[in-house]
Amino acid sequence: MVADYLPQLKAELERNKIKVNEKPTRSYPKALSTGIPGRKVAQIEALAERVCESSNSDSWLEWCSGKGYLGRFLNASSRKPVTSLEYQKSLCDSGQQEAIRLGLAMHFVHGDALDPKLPLVFSPKMHAVALHACGDLHVELIKQAAKHKLSAVSIAPCCYHLTKDDVYQGLSEVGKRSSLNLTRNELRIPLQKTVTGGQRVSKHRYQEMSYRLGFDALLRGVLGFDEYTPVPSIKKSQLGQGFMAFCHWASNAKGIELAEVDLTDTDFEHFQALGESRYWQMERLSLVQSAFHRLIEIWLVLDRACFLEEQDYQVELSEFCTAQTTPRNLLIHAIKK
């Protein structure tokens, strides 16, 4: 539909296709998958297979490791030791215990990836890997890999909008000179493509989003708010209590006074209907934006790749798995020349 108004769009999408470099995965011991959701296992296996085939490093750095799910497969596949950096101490402890139980050569380091005083985890013969480290976290790995001259770095980026900057700051020289000034909201556009769970998930998303937008309309209409008010995540079961209950829950969660006297004459059905109307308006806008989500993501990934090339890395871009496994399937694979 969008291509009817922008006939050059189809040609641009075709011209910017990234090659698929999906590798047949080997059989791994089932114990490695303990605690990992099924789709995540497929992502990890595909990425591990891709990076291990061309790695000449003597060890791995698993960036923002969580419990070390990826590190398990890297060690099992290559028999090279893994250093797993993770911000949450509890995940470090859990991951270390599981690695010991499985007999894997993994060492967990508790630290903040964005801390300038980060514990020394880098060595020149190390291959750093990050699977879906968000925003500034994977950007920091790129910078640190170049600074410490790591032998290789492989990154599957995610959540480009999670950055300290209001407007995107290019990494490469060509990125810095670009006139494409993406705001934080525009950096969300690549994330619009998701792998959904069918009709049930779509219905839940519709209900939750329309409730959130309806609550926002209520705050604007009743209390005079002039900015969107985000609210925390809510359990699916709570949505079944209806829109009015959601508003009371959301106001309590945000510390907003919704005294009963103020709501005596409030037409909750009216604000729920407003929320539903705003939801469909948002969906129509998303339909237009969705035509550009891959092009924007490729531009962002190319900026990272160009930066690494400027730092004397040989860089390859590919899709390491299918979009059905994860839409965030772009891989930056860089080897020091």
N, C-alpha and C positions, 0 to 999 in steps of 0.2 A: 504494500500500500504506500509506504513512504517513498519507495523507489519510483512511484508514478510521478511524484513531485520533484524528486532528485534523481534523475536518470543516471547520473555519474556514480551514484552510490554503489550499485552492484559491481561496477568495474573496479572501484576502489577496494571493496571487500575482497574481490577475487585477487587483485594485485598484492594485497597485504596478507594473503594466507600464509600461515606458518606451517612448515612441514611437520608431519607426524613422525615421531621417532620412538614409537611405542615398541618395547622389546618383549618377547615371550618371557614370562616370569618362571623361574625355577620353582621347584617344590621346597617349601620351607617347613620346618617342624611346627606343628600346630601350637606348641607351647609359646612360640614367639608372639602369637596373636592374642594372648590372654588379655582380656579387658579392652581390646580395640574394637570399635564398631566396624561392621563388615565393609562398608564403602571406604572407610579410612584404611583398612588393610590393603585394599586394592590399590589405593593411591600410593601407599608406602612401598608396596612391592614393586610397582611400576617405576617409582623414582629411584629406589635402591638399585634396581637392575640397570637403569640408565646411567647412573653416576659411577657405579662400580666397574663397568666395562672399560672405562677409559681413565681410571684413576691410577696415577703412579706415585701417590703420596704414601707416607708411612703411617699416617694416623688420620682420624676423622675429628672434626669439630661439629657437634650437633647443636645448632643455634636455637635458643628458645625451645628447649627440648621437651618440656612437660615431663612426663614419666619416662621419656626415652624410647618411645615406640619406634621411631625411625632408626635410632641408634642400634636397637636390637638387630634389625635386619641388615644394617651396614656391617656390623661386626660378624654376624652369622655368615654373610655372603663373602666377606673379604678376609676375615680373620685378623683385621687390623684394629688396634685399640681405638676406643671412642671416648672423647671428652664431651660431656653433655652439660651445657650451660642452661640454667633455669632460674627464674626469679623467685618462684614459690618454694620455700624450704620443704614444705610437706610433700610436694611432688618430687623433689630431689631425693628425699628419704625413701619414699615409696619406690621410685625408679631404681635406686641403688639396691634395695632389698631384692627386687625382682631380678635385677641383673645378676646378683650373687646366686640367687636360686637357680637361674638358668645357666650359670657358668659362663657368662659373657664378660669380655674385657671392656668394661665401661666404668668411667669415673665421673661422678656428678659433681658439678661446681655450682654452689649457690651464689648467684650474682645478678645484678641488674645490667642488661645488655646496653642500656643507655647511660650508664654511669661512667664518667670520665676516669674514675679510679677503679675500673673493672679489674678483677683479679687477672693475672697474666695467664691467658688460656691459648695464646697464639704461638705457633712456631712455623717457620718457613716451609717445612715439608708436610704441612697439614692441608687437608681438603675440607673446607667448611661447607656444610649443607644446611639449608633451611627450607622446610616445607610449610608454606603458608604462614610465615612470620609476618605480622601485620605492619603496614605502613613504615614508620620511622625505624622499626626494629630490623627489617630486612635492609633498609637503606644504610643503617649503621654498620651492618655486617659487610656490605659492599665497601664502605669507606675503610673499615678496619682491615679487611682482607688486602686491600691495595696498600694501606700503610705498612702492614707487617709482611707484605710480599708473599702471601700464602701461595702455595703451588697450584691450588685450584679452589674455585668456589662455585657452588651450584645452588641456585635459588629459584623456588617457585613462589612468586610474590602473591600477596593478598592484601585486601583492605587498604588501598592506597590513600584513603581519606583520613586514616588515623595518623595524623601528623600534627606537629606543633604550629605549622604555618597556615595562615588563612588562605594564601594563594600558593599554588605549587611552585617549588623552587627547583629548577633544572639542575641535574647533576653534571652532565656532560657540557662541553663548550657549546655544542650546537643546541642543546636543551636550554642553556642559559640565554641564548640569543633568540630563542623562539618567541613569537608574538602570541602563542597559545597560553593564555593565563587562566589556568583552571582553578576554580574555587574549591573549597573542601567539599561542598555539596556536589559539584560536578565530578569530583574524584570518586564519588559513590556510583556513578553511572556504570562502570565496568562490572559492578557487583550485582546489577539487576538480573543478570542471567543466572538462574539457580536451577538445581535439580530438585524438582518438587516431589512430594509423596502422593500425588494424585488428588482426587476430589476432596477427600477428608481434610488434607492439609490446606488446600485452597479455601475451603469453607472456614476453617479456623483462622486463617490469615485475614480473610474478609471481615470476620466478626471482630477480631482484635483490633485491626487497623481502623475500622469504622467507629469502634468504641473510643479509641484514642483520639481520633479526629473530632468525634462528637463531644468528648470531654473538653477538648481545646476550644470548641465553639461555645460551650457553656461558660468556660472561664472568661472568654472574651465578651460574651453577651451579658452575663450576670455580674461579673466582678471587674470588668473593664481591662482585662489583660490584653496586651498588644503584641505579645510574642508567643510562639509555640512553646508549650510546656511539656517536655518529655517526661514520661513516667517509667518506673522500673518494669522488669519482666513480670508477667503474671502467669499463674498456673492455668492450664486449659480448663480445669474443673470450675474455677472461679468465674469464667466467662458465662457459664450456664446460669448464673444467678441474675443475669439481666444487666441492662445498661445503667439503671439507677444505682445498683449495688457496685458496679464498676466505678462510677463517679465517686461514691463515698470511699471506696478502697483507694482510688488514685489520689484523692484529696488528702487522706490520712498519710499515704506514703510520701507525699510532697510537703506535708506540714501546712496545707492550705485550709483556712477556716471556711467550712461550708455549714454555717449554723442552720438548724432546721427552720428558723423563722425566715431566713433568706430564701429558702427553697419551697416554701408553702405553695407559692403560685407558679413555681417553675414547671414548664411543660417539658418533661424529659423526653417524651416521644418526639417533640419538635427538634430537640438537639440531637437525638439519635438519628433522625432523618437527615439532618444537616451533615452528620458524620458520614452517613452512607453516601450522600451526594458528593461530598468531598473526596471520598474514597474512589468513586468512579471517575471523577475528574483527574485524580492523581494517576489512575490506571491509564487514562487516555494520554496524559503527558508522558508516562513511562513508555507507552507504545512508540512515541516519536523518538525518545531518548534511546530506546533499545536498539534502534538501527545503527547507533554509533558506539555502542558499548565496547565492541571488539576493537574498533579502530582506535578508540581512546586508550584502551588497555595496551594495545600493541605500541602506540606512541610512548607510553610510560615505560614499557619494558625496553624499548629501543634506547631511550634515554639512559637507562641503567647499563645496557650493553655497550653503548658508545663510551660511557665513562670508563668502564673496565678496559675497553680497547685503548683508550688514552693512557691507561696505567700499564700498558704493555701486556695485556692478556689477549689470547686468541679466544674469541667468543662465538658460541653457537646458540641459536634460538630454536626451540622445537616445542612440540606438544608431546609431553611424556606419557600421556594417557588420553583416553577419550573424554569428551565433554560430559558423557553420561556418568563417568566415574567422578569427575569434578569439573565444573566450568573453569576453575582456576588451574588450568592445565598447562600454562606456559612455563617453560624452563629456560633460565639463563645458565648456561654451562660454560665456565671460563677457565682456561688453563694458562698459567704463566708461561710466557715465551722463554 
